[in-house]
Each structure stands twice: as structure tokens, then as C-alpha cells.
Amino acid sequence: MDFYRHMFRATRNNPLALLVGGLACIPLISVAVSVAN
């Protein structure tokens, strides 16, 4: 959770970076769900 707090602080003034980070997390989450199943 500390990682997410750090990322929030880093991207609070940079919405574009937050958007890019969110898009990058989508495939990672999909892979994690596939592995879990």
C-alpha cells in the first residue's frame, strides 16, 4: 500500500502520468487474474 501512496504523491500534480500508470496496470492485473485462476 505504501507503493500506491507514493505513486499518488508523485502523480498528484501530473494527471497524464496517473493515466499512463493506470493503463499500464490493466494488462498486469489481467495476467495476475489469469495466473490466480
Buried (B, 14 or more C-beta within 10 A) or exposed (E): EEEEEEBEEEBEEEEEEBEEEEEEEEEEEEEEEEEEE
